[in-house]
């Protein structure tokens, strides 16, 4: 069940990955450009440890990092039962520090918090973090037989619960800033659900997402979102009942808005939409605030047609890039952040 509806009012934030290398300068740029809901950056070009799967692997059972392949592997060595017993003992004891994300794996998290503790984000109402979603995570790890771990029910369940407790550790750390934590589950693997993932059942996806969402919701006051940068079965995402759904509103606006009944129900329950309105794939610096405003207006009008008031839409909207910016050039990423910031200020000024 969703929490109470938030009043975002078209404030802007980022998805996670950035192409920059300077940790301190990047965090300060984020605070300056996205002052209402700064996010901690993932420096994917700086270290393989900040790959979206590897970054959240510390403390989880039977996982080893393959540095050459920049991937995770299962290393049982006959220790499966013992490793799972130890994991569940720590999970049930809610040993949060055991599941911490270290500075080595997420320097942006620590640096952003240090900056905020210095008072560098006076306008911030929220602070955003992110964690890989359980479907993407377990689909990316090859088990002992070569099949993705998502098809190993016992280990998939343990890793999903592991992500849940790591998510709780993270929102508790974010809360130290004095701002309301927002946490997105990043699920790029759900793009094209129903074709590439024909072996995975819809109900299993909803259950896995629900395991993480419910655990964090029961143990914190964090606002929880799901991010998917491609097209998917949006009714499935909405059925998992996050507080926020984040989609690529630049490329997939019409696809998302086809789910009008489910979206209306989502709004009725207090849900919000994070419009991924600034393109990140094939970004062109000729894109303008006016062009993006017109694209958003199209989406807002379609929601009004299904009975959602303009006031509610504005109040329940966040603006983001379509996806992470890690694959962009540094110059293009800065332009995209500036565009996002200007668009948000324009819309907030018109409220």
N, C-alpha and C positions, 0 to 999 in steps of 0.2 A: 504493500500500500504506500502511495506517495505521501510525502510530507506536505506541509501547508505550502500554498503557492508563493513563489518568490516574486519580488518586484524588481526585475532586472532593467527594464526600460531601455533596451538596445545598447547596453554597455558591451565592450568588446574584450576578447581574450584570445589566446593562441591555443594550438593543439598540443604541441610538445617539441618536436624536433626542429632544430635550427641548423643552418650551415656554418655558423660562426665558430670561432676558436677561442676567443677571449671571454672567459667566464664572467669576470667582474663587469666588464663593459657591456656584455650582452644583457645581464640582469638589470643593469641601470637603464639601458635602452628600453627594455620591456616595461619597467616601472614608469618611465617617462611617457611612452607611447600608449600603454594600456593601463592607465592609472586606477581604474575602478575594480579590475579583476586581473591583476598580474598573474602570470603562470611561470612555473619553473621550467627552464629550457633543457632539452636533451641534446647534448653535443655529439651527434652521431658521426661527424667527420673527425672528431678529436680522439675518440677511443672506441674500440669494438665493444667495450663493456657497457656502452650506452645504447647498443642495439636494443630495440624495444622488447625483445624476449630475454636476452642475457641480463639486462638491467634489473630484472625482478626475480632472478633465480637464486639469489643468496639464501641459504637456509632451507631450501626446498629439497625433498628427498630424492636421492639417486641421480641427480643432475650433475653433469660435468660440462665445462665450456671447451669447445673445440675452437681454439684461437684462429687456426688457418681458415676454417670454413665460416667463422663468425656465427657459430650455431651452438645449440645445446644438444647433448646426447645423454642417453640413459646408460649408466654404468652400474649394473647390478652386482656383479662379482659374487653372487651367492648371498648377498646381504639384503635382499629385498624386504624380507619379513622384519628383520631387525630395524632397518631404516624407517619403515612405515610405522612400526611401534613407537620408535623415538619421536617421529614427527607428530603422531597423534597425541602423545603425552604432552609435548610442548604446545600443541594447538589447543588441547582441552584445558590446559593450565593458563591459557592466554598469555604465553610468554612472548610478549610483543617485541622485546628487544632482541630476542633470538632471530626474529624475522625482519630485523631492521634493514633498510637499504643504506649501504655505507657511502661515505663521501666519495670514495674511489669510483663507485658505480653511478653516482648521481650528484656531481659537484654543484650543478645548477640549483638543486633543491636546497642545499645548505647555504649557498651564497645568496640566493634570493631571500631566505629567512633572515640571514644576518643583515642584509640591507634593510629589510623591513623593521627589524629590531632597532636599527639606527634612526627610524622615523622617516625613511625615504619614500614611503608610499602613503602620505596622509589622506589621500582621497579614497583609498581602497576600502571597499565594503566586503569583498570576498578575496580569497586567494585560491588559485586553481592548481591542481596536480593531475597526474594521469598515471594509469597503470595498464599494462597489456590485458586485454580481456581473456577469459578462460578458453574460449573457442579458438582464437588465434594462437594462444600460447600452446595448448595441447596439440593443435594441428601442425605446429612447426617443429615438434620434437619427434625424432624417429625412435621408436622402441627397439627392443632387442631383435625382433623379427623384421625390422625395417618399416613396419607400419606405423603411422602416426599414433602417438600416445592417446589421442582422443578415442581410439578404438579399444583401449585397455581400460575397462571400466574402473578397476581398483585404483590404478595409478592416476587416471584422469580425475577421479573424485578427490584424491589426496592433493593433487596439484591445484585444483580449483579452490579447495579450502585453503591451501597455502597462499594463493593470490588474495583470498578474502582477508586473511589475517595480516598480510603485508599491506593491503589497502587500508586496514584499520590503523596499523602503525603509522602509515603516511598521513592520514587525516588528523591523527593526534599530533603529529609534528607540525602540520600546517596550522593547526589551531593555536599553537604557541605564538603565532603572529598577532593574535587578537582579532583576526578576521574570520569570517565564516568559510570553512573549507568547501570547495567544489572539486569533485573527483570524477574524471571521465574514464570509463573503461574503453580502451581503443580496440576496435574489432574490425580491422580491414579484411580479415578472412571471411567475413560474412557477405562481402561483395559477391553478387551473383549466386547467392544461396539458392539451392534447388538444382543447380547443374554440377558445378565442381564439387559440391558437398552432398551429392545425392545419397551417400551412405550415412549421412548424419540426419537424425530425425529432428523435425522442428521442435517437438516437445523437449528433446534433450538440450537443444540450444537454449530454450527458455529456462529450463531448470538450471543449467550451468550459470547463466547470467543472473538468475534469481538467487543462487547460492551466495554469490559475491555481494549483490545489492542488499539482500536481506541481512547478511551478517554485519555489513557496515552500518546499515540503517538502524539495526537493533542496538548497536554499541556506540553510536555517535549521532551528532546532529548534522552531519555532512550532507551536502546536496550532491546527488549522484547522477551522472550522465552516461550515455552510451554514444560513442562516436563511430560511424562507419562512413568511409569516404567514397564508396562506390554505391551502385544500386543494389538493393536487397529486398527481402520480404519485410517491408516496414511494419506490417501488422504483427509480425513475430517480435520485433524490437519493442514495439509499443506494449505488447502483451507482457513483456518482462517487467513493466512498470518502473522504469527509471524516473527521475525527476525531470531530466532533460534528454531530448534526442537531438543529436548533432549530425547533420547531413550536408552533402555537397549541394548547396542551393544554386550554385552557378551552373552546374552541368545537369543536375537531376531534379530540378524544381518540380517539373510536371509529373515525374515518376512518383515522387514522395507524396504529392498532393492528391494522387489517385486514391489514397487510403483515407478518404474524407470521414467516414463513420468512425474509424479507429482514432483519427486525430481529434475529432470532436469529443470522443469519450476521454481521450488523454487530457485534453484541456479541462474538461469537466472535473477531472480528478486532481487538478492543480498542476498539471505538467507544463513544461516550457520547451521552446524550440531554440536551438542554437543554429542559426543560419550560416552555413559555411559559404559565404557569399564572395569572398576574394579568391579567385582561382590560384592554384599552386602548380598544377600541371600545365605546361605550355603557357606560363604566365607571360603576358606582354605588358610592357610599361606604358602602353597607350590606353589601357583600361582607366576609366574615369569614375569619380564618385557618382556623377550623374547616371552613368550607365548601370552601375551597381544599385543605385537607388531605384531605378526603374524596374530592375529585376526583382528587387525586394517588394516593391509596390505590387507587382504582379502576384507574388505569393500572398501578400497581405489581403488583396482583394479576393483571391480564391478562398481564403479562410473566412472572410466576411460572408461570402456566399453560402457557407455551410452553417452560418449562425453565430460565429464568434465575433464579438465586438472589436472594433479597432483599438479601443482602450486596453482590452484584455490582451490582444495580440502584441501591442507595444510593450506592455508590462511584462509579458512572459517571453520576451525575445532577447537573445544574446547574439552578437555577431562574431564570427570566427573566420579564419582562412578555411578553404575547402578541406585541406588536409595538413599534415605536418609540412614544414618548409625545408626539411633536411636535404632534399635533392636539388633545391634551388641554388643559384649563385648567391653570394653574400649581397651583392648590389640589388638583385631582384627581390631578395627576401626583405631587405630594408624598405624597398619601394612598396612591397605588399603590406608590410606592417604599417607604414605611413598612410597608405590608402585605407586600410581597415580603421585606423585611428581617426582619420578625417571623416569617414563615413559615419562612424559611431557618434562623433561630436555633432555632425550635421543633424542626425536623427534625434539625438538627445536634445538638441537646441530647439527642435520643432515640437517637442512634447508639451 
